[in-house]
Amino acid sequence: MTTRPLSEDEWELYREIRLRALADIPSAFGSTLERERGFTEADWRQRMRGPMVVVEEEGDPVAIGATFEDADGVTCVWGMWTEPTSRGRGHATAILHGLPG
């Protein structure tokens, strides 16, 4: 398992993972697969402005998580998801350790 930050230039990778997450558990996120399929490159880049971490297994992205600061300056975790076949391997913990805050 490798954990690394995602840069805004990796928006296509983020899009791929996010759409897989929405297809897997649509009720877990405040959006829909249909809505986000229509996002532009600018939309995806905008969503990546906060810290974001991806977990890879043998080079394949299997988990993701990000943070943002709310209006009170509190760091909040959002968009955390792990591929169903990779769950139970500590990826969420790895993401939390890899994120600032």
ABEGO torsion letter per residue (X at the ends): XBBBBBBAAAAAAAAAAAAAAAAABAAABABBAAAAAABBAAAAAAAAABBBBBBBBGGBBABBBBBBBBAAGBBBBBGBBBBAAABGAGAAAAAAAABBX
